Each structure stands twice: as structure tokens, then as C-alpha cells.
Amino acid sequence: MKKKCVLDVKELGKRFADVKVFERLSFNVKEGEIVALLGPSGCGKSTLLRMIAGLESVENGEIVHSNEGRQSIGYVFQKPILYPHLDVEGNVALGLESKMSRKERKQIIQDELRLVGLGGFSSRKIEKLSGGEAQRVAVVRALLNQPSLLLLDEPFSALDLASRRKIAIDTREILRSKNIAAIHVTHDPEEAETIADRVLLWSEITHSNE
């Protein structure tokens, strides 16, 4: 069965004032596919993700989303955005529909935290989390609304090598189990190979300012 395309980026270009970030960038992502975009720091990978999410304007080219549209996009940033006045459960709950009962929400959160090795962390304060634990919380929250596409903006780059590899493997397994497509941008070839079904070299899909 042919998988549908959840994202099609066509001849995309971006400039900031007189500085060309990239031009004629093209690629696509199929349903359930994990694509890694591999390129050096500063080449425009984060800008691309922001454009896909609708946080940056599209000046040239086209970004075609599946029928679900941008509301079905999840985003995990390089630095996890967590609210210190809430515990782990409170932060994760922000990704759930408000119609659920408290009992349902609690059970779902506990199950999802177990998937990323954070069973028993529901009441943990944010400041007590390690960098890897905080990023796992951010990943769980982003996935709870079952997005058709998850954007990963080098979320593991600040972690040590062992933690980076472990969370990449765990994230890959969760994405596969939920059949969620993802774009993972990184400058680390090993990380790209670990998490992705397909690795695209930045230099081969665009003309950048580098």
C-alpha cells in the first residue's frame, strides 16, 4: 500500500534582509517516515522547521501539508520548554485534550512516561530533572496529541553521547509504534543514522549560505 505524503517542500527559499539562508530546497516526508536532515550548524535547519510549523514566513516556494494541516504538527525544541511551576505530570498534561476525565489523563500520562523510561516521575519537579529526562518529558508532551508530523530541532545535542543515543533510539521506537512521521535535524551523522529511516544531506537538497 502506497503511503501518503504528509509534507511536501517545494523549491523553498528564505532570506533575512540581504542574507540568503537557503534556496530551492525540496524534499518530502511520507506517513510514518522518520527523515533526518543532516547539515552543519548555522545552515538554516532550525529556520526550515519554523517555516514548516508556520512560525516563519514563506517567501519563495511552497510547503504542502497533508489534509490535517499545521494543527497536527508537534515541535520539540533544542532546549526543552517546560514550566517550572508545574510538575512532570502537569507539563505533560498540556499536550492532552481537556475533555478527558482526570483519571483518564493520569493513566495516559503514566503509560506514556513509562514508554520513555520515566515511570514514577509524574510528581517530580522540573528542576530535579536531568537534561535527558527533561527532553523526554518534552517529547512525550509533543506526541500526546498524535500529530501527523513531529519536528525535532536537535533536541538531544546538549546531552552526553550515551544519553543522546539512548533517547534517539527510544524516540524512534515510539514514533514507529504510533506511526508518526518526523523530521529530525542534526549535525551529528551517527545520531541521524540512529533515529532516521532516511538521511538527507543538507548540501544535496538546497543551496545554502554556507
LINMOZI-V692192 format. One record per pair of residues at least 12 apart in sequence whose ideal C-beta (glycine too) atoms are under 10 Angstrom apart, sorted by the first residue. I is the first residue (numbers start at 1). J is the second residue. If there is no record, write none. Layout:
I J
I J
//
This chain:
2 30
2 31
3 29
3 30
3 31
3 32
3 33
3 179
3 181
4 30
4 31
4 32
4 66
4 67
4 148
4 181
5 28
5 29
5 30
5 31
5 33
5 64
5 65
5 66
5 181
6 28
6 29
6 30
6 31
6 32
6 33
6 64
6 65
6 66
6 67
6 68
6 72
6 73
6 147
6 148
6 149
6 180
6 181
6 182
7 27
7 28
7 29
7 30
7 31
7 33
7 35
7 52
7 63
7 64
7 65
7 66
7 73
7 148
7 149
7 151
7 181
7 183
8 26
8 27
8 28
8 29
8 30
8 62
8 63
8 64
8 65
8 66
9 25
9 26
9 27
9 28
9 29
9 48
9 51
9 52
9 58
9 61
9 62
9 63
9 64
9 183
9 205
9 206
10 24
10 25
10 26
10 27
10 28
10 61
10 62
10 63
10 64
11 23
11 24
11 25
11 26
11 60
11 61
11 62
11 206
12 24
12 25
12 26
12 27
12 44
12 48
12 51
12 52
12 58
12 59
12 60
12 61
12 62
12 63
12 205
12 206
13 25
13 58
13 59
13 60
13 61
13 206
13 207
14 44
14 47
14 48
14 50
14 51
14 56
14 57
14 58
14 59
14 60
14 61
14 206
14 208
14 209
15 59
15 60
15 209
16 44
16 47
16 56
16 209
19 209
20 44
20 207
20 208
20 209
21 42
21 43
21 44
21 45
21 47
21 48
21 51
21 56
21 206
21 208
21 209
21 210
22 39
22 43
22 44
22 45
22 47
22 48
22 61
22 202
22 205
22 206
22 207
22 208
22 209
22 210
23 44
23 59
23 60
23 61
23 206
23 207
23 208
23 209
24 60
24 61
24 205
24 206
24 207
25 37
25 44
25 48
25 51
25 60
25 61
25 202
25 205
25 206
25 207
25 208
26 61
26 62
26 205
26 206
27 48
27 183
27 198
27 200
27 204
27 205
27 206
28 64
29 52
29 66
29 148
29 149
29 181
29 182
29 183
29 197
29 198
29 200
30 181
30 197
30 198
31 66
31 148
31 149
31 179
31 180
31 181
32 148
32 175
32 176
32 178
32 179
32 180
32 181
32 182
32 197
33 149
33 175
33 179
33 180
33 181
33 182
33 183
33 196
33 197
33 198
34 150
34 152
34 171
34 172
34 175
34 176
34 180
34 181
34 182
34 183
34 184
34 195
34 196
34 197
34 198
34 199
35 149
35 181
35 182
35 183
35 184
35 185
35 192
35 195
35 196
35 197
35 198
35 199
35 200
36 152
36 168
36 182
36 183
36 184
36 185
36 186
36 188
36 189
36 191
36 192
36 193
36 194
36 195
36 196
36 197
36 198
36 199
36 200
36 201
37 49
37 152
37 183
37 184
37 185
37 186
37 187
37 192
37 196
37 198
37 199
37 200
37 201
37 202
37 205
37 206
38 184
38 185
38 186
38 187
38 188
38 189
38 191
38 192
38 193
38 196
38 199
38 200
38 201
38 202
38 203
38 204
39 185
39 186
39 187
39 192
39 200
39 201
39 202
39 203
39 204
39 205
39 206
39 208
39 210
40 187
40 202
40 203
40 208
40 210
41 154
41 157
41 186
41 187
41 210
42 187
42 208
42 209
42 210
43 185
43 187
43 202
43 203
43 206
43 208
43 209
43 210
44 185
44 202
44 206
44 208
44 209
44 210
45 153
45 154
45 183
45 184
45 185
45 186
45 187
45 202
45 206
45 208
46 77
46 78
46 151
46 153
46 154
46 185
48 63
48 151
48 153
48 183
48 185
48 202
48 205
48 206
49 73
49 75
49 76
49 77
49 151
49 152
49 153
49 154
49 183
49 184
49 185
50 75
50 151
50 153
51 63
52 65
52 70
52 73
52 75
52 149
52 151
52 183
53 70
53 73
53 74
53 75
53 149
53 151
53 153
54 69
54 70
54 71
54 73
55 70
55 75
65 148
65 149
66 148
66 149
66 181
67 148
68 146
68 147
68 148
68 149
69 148
70 147
70 149
71 145
71 147
71 148
72 145
72 146
72 147
72 148
72 149
72 150
72 180
73 142
73 145
73 147
73 148
73 149
73 150
73 151
73 183
74 95
74 138
74 139
74 141
74 142
74 143
74 144
74 145
74 146
74 147
74 148
74 149
74 150
74 151
74 152
74 180
74 182
75 138
75 142
75 147
75 149
75 150
75 151
75 152
75 153
75 155
76 135
76 138
76 139
76 140
76 141
76 142
76 143
76 150
76 151
76 152
76 153
76 154
76 155
76 156
76 171
76 182
76 184
77 135
77 138
77 142
77 151
77 152
77 153
77 154
77 155
78 135
78 152
78 153
78 154
78 155
78 156
78 157
78 158
78 185
79 131
79 134
79 135
79 138
79 153
79 154
79 155
79 157
79 158
80 126
80 129
80 131
80 132
80 133
80 134
80 135
80 136
80 137
80 138
80 139
80 141
80 155
80 158
81 134
81 138
81 141
82 94
82 126
82 127
82 129
82 134
82 135
82 137
82 138
82 141
83 126
84 125
84 126
84 127
85 125
85 126
86 125
86 126
87 121
87 122
87 123
87 124
87 125
87 126
87 128
88 109
88 113
88 118
88 120
88 121
88 122
88 123
88 124
88 125
88 126
88 128
88 129
88 133
88 134
88 136
88 137
88 140
88 141
89 105
89 106
89 109
89 110
89 113
89 121
89 122
89 123
89 124
89 137
90 109
90 122
90 123
90 126
91 109
91 126
91 129
91 134
91 137
91 138
91 140
91 141
92 105
92 108
92 109
92 110
92 112
92 113
92 118
92 121
92 122
92 137
92 138
92 139
92 140
92 141
92 142
92 143
92 144
93 105
93 106
93 108
93 109
93 122
93 141
93 144
94 141
94 144
94 145
95 108
95 109
95 112
95 138
95 140
95 141
95 142
95 143
95 144
95 145
95 146
95 147
96 108
96 109
96 112
96 141
96 144
96 145
97 144
97 145
105 144
106 122
108 144
109 121
109 122
109 140
109 141
109 144
110 122
112 137
112 139
112 140
112 141
112 143
112 144
112 174
113 136
113 137
113 140
114 140
115 136
115 139
115 140
115 143
115 170
115 173
115 174
115 177
115 178
116 132
116 133
116 135
116 136
116 137
116 139
116 140
116 143
116 167
116 170
116 171
116 173
116 174
117 132
117 133
117 136
117 166
117 167
117 170
118 132
118 133
118 136
118 137
118 140
121 133
121 136
121 137
124 137
130 159
130 160
130 163
131 156
131 158
131 159
131 160
131 163
131 167
132 156
132 158
132 159
132 160
132 162
132 163
132 164
132 166
132 167
133 163
133 167
134 155
134 158
134 159
135 152
135 155
135 156
135 157
135 158
135 159
135 163
135 164
135 167
135 171
136 155
136 163
136 166
136 167
136 170
136 171
136 174
138 152
138 155
139 152
139 155
139 156
139 167
139 170
139 171
139 174
139 175
140 171
140 174
142 155
142 180
142 182
143 171
143 174
143 175
143 178
143 180
143 182
146 178
146 179
146 180
147 178
147 180
147 181
147 182
148 179
148 180
148 181
149 180
149 181
149 182
149 183
150 171
150 174
150 175
150 178
150 180
150 181
150 182
150 183
150 184
151 182
151 183
151 184
151 185
152 168
152 171
152 175
152 182
152 183
152 184
152 185
152 186
152 195
153 183
153 184
153 185
153 186
154 184
154 185
154 186
154 187
154 188
154 191
155 167
155 168
155 171
155 184
155 185
155 186
156 168
156 171
156 184
156 186
156 188
156 191
156 194
156 195
157 185
157 186
157 187
157 188
157 191
161 188
161 190
161 191
164 186
164 188
164 190
164 191
164 194
165 188
165 190
165 191
165 194
165 195
166 194
167 191
167 194
167 195
168 184
168 186
168 188
168 190
168 191
168 192
168 193
168 194
168 195
168 196
169 194
169 195
170 195
171 184
171 194
171 195
172 184
172 194
172 195
172 196
172 197
173 195
175 195
175 197
176 197
181 197
182 195
182 196
182 197
183 196
183 200
184 196
184 199
185 200
185 202
186 199
187 202
189 201
//
